[in-house]
Amino acid sequence: MVSRQTLEGLTKLGLRTLSSVGRLCARDRPEVTCPPKSVPSLAAGFPRADRRAYSPKRQSRTSRCYCLCAIIRPAGKLLDTKQEQSYALCLEDRLSGNLLNTKEKPRKTVGNQMASLLSALYDRAQTTFTLADAVEITRLRPALASSLLHKAAQRGLVSHLKRGVFVLVPPELGSATDYSGNPYLVARRLAGDAPNFISHASAMEIHRMVTQPQFVIFTSSTKRIPNRTLEGTEFRFVLIKPNHSFGTTKHWVTKQESVEISDLERTVIDGLRQPEYCGGVTEVAKALWMRRQDMQPSKLVDYALRLGVGAVARRLGYLLELSGIAPEVELARLRRVLTLTYLPLDPVLPREGPHVARWRLQLNISPEELEGVRTT
């Protein structure tokens, strides 16, 4: 039996503390198993007024503190579990319950159904997939397949991108669960079934038209899609008209998966239409010069005329003439569609500088600056 002096000490120190633990943890979800009925209650031998502090119902409501239960008797020592400065009674012999740490990372265990799904996806080399893909492979009802994927996401086997879209977490990441996959494949999945292609600065990076890494993934789509940020990568979607979805090519991300991207000429046209998505007209001029050997001037002019945007025709004609890439016959095709309105060479910069009547442009970037970027 525990001595009376020990009981009084525990009553003054331990019981008051355990009462506060019950109040602090009452709002948490119940995750701790109470001691079995065969185990003597910790309240045995304590004054009646304080037994409520050791009530199993109270202890079962804690989740963020450790739950210790006795088999024989309390030893009368206090244990600091470092969970919200709470205390629990230590045992003399052993514990009948387990120490619970709710912040422990889940184990990446795999059941039979999930193993079959993972094997099929890896056989397809399909790292990003949808709920419909999981239903097709597992032959489960959509509700059951959704539950299977939800549990897999909790264990860190897959990562949730958006509603109904998932990505496999590579095993080589170990216990890490935060993973968004290849950004180009993710952008394609986020765009859904609408026609889309990687464009602007992202396409410039793929075509090796820039010298600095890009941290935003630009995708042009015929459907309005909200921008998103996943695991530190920003995905921005540019709305285009259905008849402007042209000038694309296939880019293979893996041996089995590919995405549509704008080709060299369309990338330049998009940059001249929306320079703010490519770092400004200066970066577009630099990209045009870097890949000048692979550019087809006639295709550039065709794309500009097909797009039907006067600002693009002005800027393209001026840059082609300045760099000497296109022959005069192609430049004349662009000049025929110009109106009398003057537009800035770079809409991102202030409207200042001289005017060029030949191209109906206001040069807010000097020719010397544009020629200087060729050597950088």
C-alpha positions as CSV (number, residue, x, y, z in Angstrom):
1,M,0.0,0.0,0.0
2,V,1.0,3.6,-0.6
3,S,1.9,5.5,2.5
4,R,-0.4,8.2,3.8
5,Q,2.4,10.8,3.4
6,T,2.8,9.9,-0.3
7,L,-0.9,10.1,-0.9
8,E,-1.1,13.5,0.7
9,G,1.8,14.7,-1.5
10,L,0.2,13.4,-4.6
11,T,-3.1,14.9,-3.7
12,K,-1.6,18.4,-3.3
13,L,0.6,18.2,-6.3
14,G,-0.4,15.5,-8.7
15,L,-4.2,15.7,-8.4
16,R,-4.4,19.4,-9.0
17,T,-2.2,19.1,-12.0
18,L,-4.1,16.2,-13.5
19,S,-7.3,18.1,-13.1
20,S,-5.9,20.9,-15.2
21,V,-4.7,18.3,-17.8
22,G,-8.3,17.1,-18.1
23,R,-9.5,20.6,-18.7
24,L,-6.8,21.5,-21.2
25,C,-7.2,18.3,-23.3
26,A,-11.0,18.1,-23.1
27,R,-11.4,19.9,-26.4
28,D,-9.1,17.4,-28.3
29,R,-10.4,14.4,-30.1
30,P,-10.3,11.1,-28.1
31,E,-7.3,9.0,-29.2
32,V,-6.1,7.4,-26.0
33,T,-7.4,4.1,-24.7
34,C,-8.4,4.0,-21.1
35,P,-6.9,1.4,-18.7
36,P,-8.8,-1.9,-18.8
37,K,-11.3,-2.6,-16.0
38,S,-9.0,-5.3,-14.6
39,V,-6.3,-2.7,-13.8
40,P,-6.7,-1.1,-10.4
41,S,-7.9,2.5,-10.7
42,L,-5.4,5.2,-9.9
43,A,-8.1,6.7,-7.7
44,A,-8.0,3.8,-5.2
45,G,-6.8,5.0,-1.8
46,F,-7.3,8.7,-2.5
47,P,-9.8,10.9,-0.9
48,R,-13.3,10.8,-2.5
49,A,-13.3,14.5,-3.3
50,D,-10.3,14.0,-5.6
51,R,-11.2,10.8,-7.3
52,R,-12.8,12.6,-10.2
53,A,-9.3,13.7,-11.2
54,Y,-8.4,10.1,-12.0
55,S,-11.7,9.2,-13.7
56,P,-11.0,7.1,-16.8
57,K,-13.6,9.2,-18.7
58,R,-11.4,12.3,-18.0
59,Q,-8.2,10.5,-19.1
60,S,-9.9,9.2,-22.3
61,R,-10.4,12.8,-23.4
62,T,-6.7,13.6,-23.6
63,S,-4.9,13.4,-26.9
64,R,-2.0,15.8,-26.9
65,C,-0.6,14.6,-23.6
66,Y,0.8,11.2,-22.7
67,C,-1.6,8.8,-21.0
68,L,0.0,6.6,-18.3
69,C,-2.0,3.9,-16.6
70,A,-0.9,1.7,-13.6
71,I,-1.0,-2.0,-13.2
72,I,0.0,-2.2,-9.5
73,R,0.2,1.1,-7.8
74,P,1.6,4.6,-8.4
75,A,5.1,5.2,-7.2
76,G,4.4,8.8,-6.2
77,K,6.7,10.5,-8.7
78,L,5.9,13.2,-11.2
79,L,6.8,12.9,-14.8
80,D,7.1,16.0,-17.1
81,T,5.9,14.9,-20.5
82,K,6.6,18.3,-22.0
83,Q,3.1,18.4,-23.5
84,E,1.6,21.8,-22.6
85,Q,3.5,21.6,-19.3
86,S,1.2,18.8,-18.1
87,Y,2.1,16.1,-15.6
88,A,1.1,12.5,-15.1
89,L,1.8,9.9,-12.5
90,C,4.8,7.7,-13.1
91,L,4.7,3.9,-12.5
92,E,6.9,1.8,-10.3
93,D,6.9,-1.3,-12.4
94,R,5.6,-0.9,-15.9
95,L,2.9,0.6,-18.1
96,S,-0.2,-1.1,-19.4
97,G,-0.8,1.6,-22.0
98,N,1.6,3.0,-24.6
99,L,3.2,6.4,-24.6
100,L,1.4,8.4,-27.2
101,N,3.0,11.0,-29.3
102,T,0.4,12.4,-31.7
103,K,3.0,14.3,-33.8
104,E,4.8,11.2,-34.9
105,K,5.0,10.8,-38.7
106,P,2.8,8.1,-40.1
107,R,4.3,5.0,-41.4
108,K,4.1,4.4,-45.2
109,T,2.4,1.0,-44.9
110,V,0.7,-0.4,-48.0
111,G,-2.3,-2.8,-48.1
112,N,-3.2,-5.2,-50.9
113,Q,-5.5,-2.8,-52.8
114,M,-3.1,0.1,-52.6
115,A,-0.2,-2.1,-53.6
116,S,-2.1,-3.1,-56.7
117,L,-2.9,0.5,-57.5
118,L,0.8,1.6,-57.1
119,S,2.1,-1.3,-59.2
120,A,-0.3,-0.5,-62.0
121,L,0.6,3.2,-62.0
122,Y,4.3,2.5,-61.9
123,D,3.9,0.1,-64.8
124,R,2.2,2.9,-66.7
125,A,4.9,5.3,-65.6
126,Q,2.0,7.5,-64.6
127,T,3.1,9.7,-61.7
128,T,0.0,11.9,-61.7
129,F,-3.4,10.4,-61.8
130,T,-7.0,11.0,-61.1
131,L,-9.8,9.4,-59.1
132,A,-11.1,7.9,-62.3
133,D,-7.8,6.2,-62.9
134,A,-7.9,4.7,-59.5
135,V,-11.5,3.5,-60.0
136,E,-10.4,1.9,-63.4
137,I,-7.4,0.1,-61.9
138,T,-8.9,-1.1,-58.5
139,R,-12.5,-1.6,-59.9
140,L,-13.8,-0.1,-56.7
141,R,-16.8,2.2,-56.4
142,P,-15.8,5.9,-56.5
143,A,-16.6,6.4,-52.9
144,L,-14.4,3.4,-51.8
145,A,-11.6,4.4,-54.2
146,S,-11.7,8.0,-52.8
147,S,-11.5,6.6,-49.2
148,L,-8.5,4.4,-50.3
149,L,-6.7,7.5,-51.7
150,H,-7.5,9.6,-48.7
151,K,-5.9,7.1,-46.4
152,A,-2.9,6.7,-48.7
153,A,-2.4,10.5,-48.6
154,Q,-2.5,10.4,-44.8
155,R,0.3,7.7,-44.9
156,G,2.4,9.8,-47.3
157,L,2.0,7.4,-50.3
158,V,0.3,9.9,-52.5
159,S,0.0,13.7,-52.4
160,H,-3.3,15.5,-53.1
161,L,-3.0,18.2,-55.8
162,K,-6.6,19.2,-56.2
163,R,-10.0,17.6,-56.0
164,G,-9.7,14.3,-57.7
165,V,-6.1,14.7,-58.8
166,F,-3.1,13.0,-57.0
167,V,0.6,12.4,-57.5
168,L,2.7,9.5,-56.3
169,V,5.3,10.3,-53.7
170,P,8.6,8.7,-54.8
171,P,9.8,6.0,-52.3
172,E,13.3,7.6,-52.3
173,L,11.9,10.6,-50.4
174,G,11.8,8.4,-47.3
175,S,9.4,9.6,-44.6
176,A,8.7,12.9,-46.5
177,T,5.1,13.4,-47.5
178,D,5.2,16.8,-49.1
179,Y,5.6,16.4,-52.9
180,S,3.9,17.9,-55.9
181,G,5.6,16.0,-58.7
182,N,6.9,17.3,-62.1
183,P,5.6,20.8,-62.4
184,Y,4.7,20.5,-66.1
185,L,2.7,17.3,-65.6
186,V,1.0,18.9,-62.6
187,A,0.1,22.0,-64.6
188,R,-1.5,19.7,-67.3
189,R,-3.6,18.0,-64.6
190,L,-4.6,21.2,-63.0
191,A,-5.8,22.5,-66.4
192,G,-8.1,19.5,-66.8
193,D,-9.7,18.6,-70.1
194,A,-9.6,22.1,-71.6
195,P,-7.0,22.7,-74.4
196,N,-3.8,24.0,-72.8
197,F,-0.1,24.3,-73.3
198,I,3.0,25.4,-71.4
199,S,3.7,29.0,-72.5
200,H,5.5,32.3,-71.9
201,A,8.5,32.2,-69.5
202,S,8.1,28.4,-68.8
203,A,8.2,27.6,-72.5
204,M,11.2,29.9,-72.9
205,E,13.0,27.9,-70.2
206,I,12.2,24.6,-72.0
207,H,13.5,26.0,-75.3
208,R,16.7,27.3,-73.6
209,M,15.8,30.9,-74.4
210,V,16.6,32.2,-70.9
211,T,19.8,32.1,-68.8
212,Q,18.1,32.2,-65.4
213,P,15.8,29.5,-63.8
214,Q,12.1,30.2,-63.7
215,F,10.0,29.6,-60.5
216,V,6.5,30.1,-62.0
217,I,4.8,27.7,-64.3
218,F,2.8,29.5,-67.0
219,T,0.1,27.6,-68.8
220,S,-2.2,29.0,-71.5
221,S,-5.7,27.5,-71.5
222,T,-9.0,28.1,-73.2
223,K,-10.7,27.7,-69.8
224,R,-10.5,30.1,-66.9
225,I,-8.5,28.4,-64.2
226,P,-7.5,29.9,-60.8
227,N,-3.9,30.2,-60.0
228,R,-2.4,27.9,-57.4
229,T,0.7,27.4,-55.4
230,L,1.8,23.8,-54.5
231,E,4.8,23.0,-52.4
232,G,6.4,26.4,-53.2
233,T,5.7,26.3,-56.9
234,E,3.3,28.8,-58.4
235,F,1.1,27.8,-61.2
236,R,-0.4,30.7,-63.3
237,F,-2.9,30.1,-66.0
238,V,-3.4,32.5,-68.9
239,L,-6.8,32.6,-70.6
240,I,-6.8,32.5,-74.4
241,K,-9.5,32.3,-77.0
242,P,-10.2,28.9,-78.5
243,N,-9.0,30.1,-82.0
244,H,-5.7,31.2,-80.5
245,S,-4.8,27.6,-79.5
246,F,-2.2,27.0,-82.2
247,G,1.6,26.8,-82.6
248,T,2.3,24.1,-80.1
249,T,4.5,21.0,-80.0
250,K,4.9,18.0,-77.8
251,H,7.5,17.9,-75.1
252,W,8.3,14.6,-73.4
253,V,8.7,14.9,-69.7
254,T,9.3,11.2,-69.1
255,K,9.5,8.3,-71.5
256,Q,5.7,7.8,-71.3
257,E,4.3,11.2,-70.4
258,S,4.4,14.4,-72.4
259,V,2.9,17.9,-72.3
260,E,2.0,20.4,-75.0
261,I,4.2,23.5,-75.1
262,S,4.3,26.5,-77.4
263,D,6.9,26.1,-80.2
264,L,9.8,28.5,-80.7
265,E,7.8,31.0,-82.8
266,R,4.7,30.9,-80.7
267,T,6.7,31.5,-77.6
268,V,8.1,34.7,-79.0
269,I,4.6,35.8,-80.1
270,D,3.2,35.2,-76.6
271,G,6.1,37.1,-75.1
272,L,5.4,40.1,-77.3
273,R,1.7,40.0,-76.5
274,Q,2.2,39.7,-72.7
275,P,5.8,40.7,-71.9
276,E,4.9,40.9,-68.2
277,Y,4.8,37.0,-68.2
278,C,8.3,36.8,-69.7
279,G,10.4,39.5,-67.9
280,G,9.7,42.3,-70.3
281,V,10.4,42.9,-74.0
282,T,14.1,43.0,-73.3
283,E,14.0,39.3,-72.3
284,V,11.9,38.5,-75.3
285,A,14.4,40.3,-77.6
286,K,17.3,38.4,-76.0
287,A,15.4,35.0,-76.4
288,L,14.8,35.8,-80.1
289,W,18.5,36.5,-80.7
290,M,19.6,33.4,-78.8
291,R,17.6,31.1,-81.0
292,R,17.8,33.1,-84.2
293,Q,19.3,30.2,-86.1
294,D,16.3,28.1,-85.4
295,M,13.6,30.7,-86.0
296,Q,11.5,30.8,-89.1
297,P,10.7,34.4,-89.9
298,S,7.8,33.5,-92.1
299,K,6.2,31.5,-89.3
300,L,6.7,34.3,-86.9
301,V,4.8,36.7,-89.2
302,D,2.1,34.1,-89.9
303,Y,1.5,33.6,-86.2
304,A,1.4,37.4,-85.6
305,L,-1.1,37.9,-88.4
306,R,-3.2,35.0,-87.3
307,L,-3.3,36.3,-83.7
308,G,-4.6,39.6,-85.0
309,V,-3.1,41.8,-82.2
310,G,-1.7,45.1,-83.5
311,A,0.7,45.5,-80.7
312,V,2.3,42.1,-81.5
313,A,2.7,43.1,-85.2
314,R,4.4,46.4,-84.2
315,R,6.8,44.9,-81.7
316,L,7.7,41.9,-83.8
317,G,8.4,44.0,-86.9
318,Y,10.6,46.4,-85.0
319,L,12.7,43.6,-83.4
320,L,13.0,41.6,-86.6
321,E,14.2,44.7,-88.4
322,L,16.6,45.7,-85.6
323,S,18.2,42.3,-85.4
324,G,18.2,41.7,-89.2
325,I,16.6,38.3,-88.9
326,A,13.7,38.7,-91.4
327,P,13.9,39.8,-95.0
328,E,12.1,42.9,-96.2
329,V,9.2,41.0,-97.8
330,E,8.2,39.6,-94.4
331,L,8.5,43.0,-92.7
332,A,6.2,44.5,-95.4
333,R,3.5,42.0,-94.5
334,L,3.5,43.3,-90.9
335,R,3.5,46.9,-91.9
336,R,0.3,46.5,-94.0
337,V,-1.8,45.7,-91.0
338,L,-0.7,48.7,-88.8
339,T,-3.1,51.4,-87.8
340,L,-2.2,55.1,-87.0
341,T,-2.2,54.5,-83.3
342,Y,1.1,54.5,-81.4
343,L,1.7,51.9,-78.8
344,P,4.6,51.5,-76.3
345,L,7.3,49.0,-77.2
346,D,7.2,47.6,-73.6
347,P,3.8,48.0,-71.9
348,V,5.3,47.3,-68.5
349,L,7.5,50.4,-68.6
350,P,6.4,54.1,-68.5
351,R,5.3,55.6,-71.8
352,E,8.2,57.8,-72.7
353,G,10.8,58.1,-75.4
354,P,10.9,58.8,-79.1
355,H,8.3,57.6,-81.7
356,V,9.0,55.5,-84.7
357,A,6.5,56.2,-87.5
358,R,7.7,53.1,-89.5
359,W,6.3,50.8,-86.8
360,R,3.9,53.1,-84.9
361,L,5.8,52.5,-81.7
362,Q,7.0,54.6,-78.8
363,L,10.5,53.4,-77.9
364,N,10.5,53.3,-74.1
365,I,13.5,51.0,-74.5
366,S,16.5,52.4,-76.5
367,P,17.9,50.4,-79.4
368,E,21.3,50.4,-77.7
369,E,19.8,48.6,-74.7
370,L,18.2,46.0,-76.9
371,E,21.4,45.4,-78.8
372,G,23.3,45.2,-75.6
373,V,21.4,42.2,-74.2
374,R,22.7,40.1,-77.0
375,T,26.1,39.9,-75.4
376,T,24.8,39.2,-71.8
